[in-house]
């Protein structure tokens, strides 16, 4: 069969009903037609980067790799940003591009070196050849979804011999974990035995390898305090009294990392992802690193002990080495010392804390939150605990602007019956206004909450923290509700907690998407971000 047919039949076999992109007249159009015949619809979006993000989150919700299709050169360059998002957010994606000739140094319209373009933000790049196209596709899907997920890019050269690429290949076997080395485990046991107040830092690998129960048992057996990576919300139940918070790499006073670090004497990293931190390792305590695979980069540059292999087996072995542990009262005190910086300003009429509280109350336990970066992200990390992995799909390794709208589009299309709320920011929304039309066209219904402070609020706060004058970061007030209505979906402006709660309740029941233009008080919002990252002014009254 032709490669376009192979690609779309593989997509259908994996449960994809939609692929995303912007069409071209060559291979992308052939793929569209092959998809129509295979029952896989093509969803065109306003910008190629949105296609990559929507496809990645679509695939993630279905437990496979999403599929995006684009054109060569400028089209591929446009999609590069979305592919980078998928890379930093650890999302599974196959992106296929038409490309120039495989062997040519002649300058042609839109022809550039895709391998160089995508090299640093993909798990792999391949230029297709007829003899191996089926194997390459099969292996690319396996790689995109395996372990720490990510994007794989395939080029379809203009001189590709598409006479017959064969039939669908059998799916690749999944990775088989090895058992940890017993001698290395013994060293870890001895180091843990000489400590009394352990700190666990858990990553998403705990969930992807099925070690969540063993993590919980290990934490309870050792009396550890628990932090999780930014992409690992819910791998440890956050209602548990031993959960302390989300590690972002602050390691300074007035942050949860700083407070917890002061009361612990050994760090045990369990499937922790080196990408999921803003800064290099900052604790001055012995460390044990448990990694599911030897090739994964370590968060700690030089741990005292690193144990590679099954996380479940390693945790079971170390659970027998109980210690006196960190008193729950001290963990709670550390959290309270930080949470005082997240309190709602009494001067605010409408605050970000009001939005978080209402969304938390409105979303059922099986629901999903999709969000992006903004001055509100720390509020979500401290004020909204999650007990289920996959319930919070917030930006992590990318800390990405412009993520929420295309991510919500893809995720909700994949799981239309799952309650979802998207929470984004005004600056990010301006990047993605064109995608609101896709919500209308595809019949995607969910609330899209836009935190509207009429500025790039995070950066305004950082200007003040650095002693710089406010400059260049305000936005012209935009009526996002009017833009939503013009795009064929609902839109409403809210300016108080009561208005927001009512609008959110209506949006959760609506049969079309609803943009909630939430116009919060500016100054308390900006001031609160500085407090949330430990930048406490000398005159702060508390």
ChimeraX attribute file (.defattr): number of C-alpha atoms within 10 A of each C-alpha:
attribute: neighborCount
match mode: 1-to-1
recipient: residues
	/A:1	13
	/A:2	17
	/A:3	27
	/A:4	21
	/A:5	21
	/A:6	24
	/A:7	22
	/A:8	27
	/A:9	21
	/A:10	21
	/A:11	23
	/A:12	16
	/A:13	11
	/A:14	17
	/A:15	17
	/A:16	23
	/A:17	19
	/A:18	24
	/A:19	27
	/A:20	27
	/A:21	29
	/A:22	22
	/A:23	21
	/A:24	17
	/A:25	9
	/A:26	12
	/A:27	22
	/A:28	23
	/A:29	17
	/A:30	17
	/A:31	24
	/A:32	24
	/A:33	18
	/A:34	21
	/A:35	24
	/A:36	15
	/A:37	13
	/A:38	19
	/A:39	16
	/A:40	21
	/A:41	18
	/A:42	23
	/A:43	19
	/A:44	18
	/A:45	21
	/A:46	16
	/A:47	19
	/A:48	28
	/A:49	28
	/A:50	34
	/A:51	32
	/A:52	36
	/A:53	36
	/A:54	35
	/A:55	36
	/A:56	38
	/A:57	30
	/A:58	33
	/A:59	27
	/A:60	22
	/A:61	18
	/A:62	15
	/A:63	13
	/A:64	25
	/A:65	33
	/A:66	35
	/A:67	30
	/A:68	31
	/A:69	31
	/A:70	29
	/A:71	28
	/A:72	24
	/A:73	21
	/A:74	15
	/A:75	21
	/A:76	26
	/A:77	20
	/A:78	19
	/A:79	27
	/A:80	21
	/A:81	18
	/A:82	26
	/A:83	34
	/A:84	22
	/A:85	29
	/A:86	28
	/A:87	25
	/A:88	22
	/A:89	28
	/A:90	25
	/A:91	25
	/A:92	34
	/A:93	35
	/A:94	27
	/A:95	26
	/A:96	26
	/A:97	24
	/A:98	24
	/A:99	26
	/A:100	26
	/A:101	15
	/A:102	16
	/A:103	8
	/A:104	9
	/A:105	10
	/A:106	9
	/A:107	9
	/A:108	11
	/A:109	10
	/A:110	14
	/A:111	19
	/A:112	18
	/A:113	12
	/A:114	22
	/A:115	16
	/A:116	9
	/A:117	15
	/A:118	21
	/A:119	13
	/A:120	12
	/A:121	20
	/A:122	22
	/A:123	19
	/A:124	17
	/A:125	21
	/A:126	17
	/A:127	18
	/A:128	20
	/A:129	19
	/A:130	17
	/A:131	13
	/A:132	11
	/A:133	23
	/A:134	22
	/A:135	16
	/A:136	18
	/A:137	23
	/A:138	17
	/A:139	16
	/A:140	24
	/A:141	24
	/A:142	21
	/A:143	24
	/A:144	27
	/A:145	24
	/A:146	16
	/A:147	18
	/A:148	18
	/A:149	24
	/A:150	27
	/A:151	33
	/A:152	31
	/A:153	25
	/A:154	23
	/A:155	23
	/A:156	27
	/A:157	19
	/A:158	14
	/A:159	12
	/A:160	18
	/A:161	15
	/A:162	15
	/A:163	10
	/A:164	13
	/A:165	20
	/A:166	16
	/A:167	14
	/A:168	17
	/A:169	15
	/A:170	9
	/A:171	14
	/A:172	13
	/A:173	8
	/A:174	11
	/A:175	11
	/A:176	8
	/A:177	13
	/A:178	14
	/A:179	15
	/A:180	21
	/A:181	13
	/A:182	12
	/A:183	10
	/A:184	13
	/A:185	22
	/A:186	15
	/A:187	16
	/A:188	24
	/A:189	19
	/A:190	12
	/A:191	16
	/A:192	24
	/A:193	14
	/A:194	11
	/A:195	16
	/A:196	18
	/A:197	20
	/A:198	26
	/A:199	27
	/A:200	28
	/A:201	23
	/A:202	29
	/A:203	26
	/A:204	28
	/A:205	23
	/A:206	25
	/A:207	19
	/A:208	17
	/A:209	15
	/A:210	14
	/A:211	22
	/A:212	22
	/A:213	15
	/A:214	19
	/A:215	25
	/A:216	19
	/A:217	14
	/A:218	23
	/A:219	22
	/A:220	16
	/A:221	17
	/A:222	24
	/A:223	22
	/A:224	31
	/A:225	29
	/A:226	29
	/A:227	26
	/A:228	26
	/A:229	25
	/A:230	28
	/A:231	27
	/A:232	30
	/A:233	27
	/A:234	20
	/A:235	27
	/A:236	27
	/A:237	18
	/A:238	21
	/A:239	13
	/A:240	12
	/A:241	14
	/A:242	26
	/A:243	22
	/A:244	27
	/A:245	25
	/A:246	23
	/A:247	24
	/A:248	22
	/A:249	20
	/A:250	19
	/A:251	21
	/A:252	16
	/A:253	17
	/A:254	22
	/A:255	26
	/A:256	30
	/A:257	24
	/A:258	19
	/A:259	22
	/A:260	25
	/A:261	23
	/A:262	14
	/A:263	17
	/A:264	20
	/A:265	21
	/A:266	23
	/A:267	26
	/A:268	23
	/A:269	25
	/A:270	26
	/A:271	29
	/A:272	30
	/A:273	24
	/A:274	19
	/A:275	20
	/A:276	24
	/A:277	19
	/A:278	15
	/A:279	12
	/A:280	14
	/A:281	15
	/A:282	14
	/A:283	18
	/A:284	11
	/A:285	12
	/A:286	17
	/A:287	24
	/A:288	24
	/A:289	24
	/A:290	27
	/A:291	27
	/A:292	26
	/A:293	19
	/A:294	13
	/A:295	8
	/A:296	15
	/A:297	13
	/A:298	19
	/A:299	19
	/A:300	19
	/A:301	10
	/A:302	13
	/A:303	17
	/A:304	14
	/A:305	19
	/A:306	21
	/A:307	26
	/A:308	23
	/A:309	19
	/A:310	23
	/A:311	28
	/A:312	22
	/A:313	16
	/A:314	26
	/A:315	21
	/A:316	16
	/A:317	18
	/A:318	19
	/A:319	20
	/A:320	12
	/A:321	15
	/A:322	18
	/A:323	19
	/A:324	13
	/A:325	20
	/A:326	21
	/A:327	15
	/A:328	16
	/A:329	11
	/A:330	15
	/A:331	24
	/A:332	16
	/A:333	14
	/A:334	22
	/A:335	21
	/A:336	14
	/A:337	14
	/A:338	22
	/A:339	18
	/A:340	13
	/A:341	20
	/A:342	17
	/A:343	15
	/A:344	16
	/A:345	18
	/A:346	9
	/A:347	10
	/A:348	15
	/A:349	13
	/A:350	25
	/A:351	25
	/A:352	25
	/A:353	19
	/A:354	18
	/A:355	22
	/A:356	17
	/A:357	15
	/A:358	17
	/A:359	22
	/A:360	18
	/A:361	12
	/A:362	16
	/A:363	16
	/A:364	12
	/A:365	13
	/A:366	11
	/A:367	16
	/A:368	23
	/A:369	20
	/A:370	23
	/A:371	29
	/A:372	25
	/A:373	22
	/A:374	25
	/A:375	24
	/A:376	25
	/A:377	21
	/A:378	19
	/A:379	19
	/A:380	19
	/A:381	18
	/A:382	17
	/A:383	16
	/A:384	16
	/A:385	19
	/A:386	20
	/A:387	16
	/A:388	18
	/A:389	20
	/A:390	21
	/A:391	17
	/A:392	24
	/A:393	23
	/A:394	29
	/A:395	23
	/A:396	24
	/A:397	22
	/A:398	21
	/A:399	19
	/A:400	20
	/A:401	20
	/A:402	27
	/A:403	30
	/A:404	32
	/A:405	29
	/A:406	29
	/A:407	26
	/A:408	29
	/A:409	27
	/A:410	30
	/A:411	27
	/A:412	24
	/A:413	23
	/A:414	23
	/A:415	13
	/A:416	14
	/A:417	10
	/A:418	14
	/A:419	20
	/A:420	25
	/A:421	25
	/A:422	23
	/A:423	28
	/A:424	25
	/A:425	29
	/A:426	26
	/A:427	22
	/A:428	21
	/A:429	22
	/A:430	12
	/A:431	15
	/A:432	19
	/A:433	16
	/A:434	18
	/A:435	21
	/A:436	27
	/A:437	19
	/A:438	19
	/A:439	27
	/A:440	18
	/A:441	13
	/A:442	12
	/A:443	16
	/A:444	22
	/A:445	26
	/A:446	26
	/A:447	28
	/A:448	27
	/A:449	26
	/A:450	24
	/A:451	24
	/A:452	29
	/A:453	23
	/A:454	19
	/A:455	19
	/A:456	20
	/A:457	26
	/A:458	20
	/A:459	18
	/A:460	22
	/A:461	22
	/A:462	17
	/A:463	15
	/A:464	15
	/A:465	16
	/A:466	9
	/A:467	8
	/A:468	11
	/A:469	9
	/A:470	13
	/A:471	9
	/A:472	10
	/A:473	14
	/A:474	14
	/A:475	14
	/A:476	7
	/A:477	12
	/A:478	13
	/A:479	13
	/A:480	22
	/A:481	21
	/A:482	16
	/A:483	18
	/A:484	24
	/A:485	17
	/A:486	13
	/A:487	19
	/A:488	18
	/A:489	24
	/A:490	23
	/A:491	23
	/A:492	20
	/A:493	19
	/A:494	20
	/A:495	16
	/A:496	18
	/A:497	20
	/A:498	13
	/A:499	14
	/A:500	24
	/A:501	19
	/A:502	12
	/A:503	22
	/A:504	26
	/A:505	15
	/A:506	13
	/A:507	24
	/A:508	19
	/A:509	13
	/A:510	14
	/A:511	14
	/A:512	19
	/A:513	24
	/A:514	28
	/A:515	28
	/A:516	25
	/A:517	27
	/A:518	28
	/A:519	21
	/A:520	24
	/A:521	20
	/A:522	17
	/A:523	15
	/A:524	18
	/A:525	23
	/A:526	22
	/A:527	22
	/A:528	25
	/A:529	26
	/A:530	20
	/A:531	23
	/A:532	24
	/A:533	18
	/A:534	18
	/A:535	19
	/A:536	18
	/A:537	12
	/A:538	6
	/A:539	6
	/A:540	7
	/A:541	6
	/A:542	7
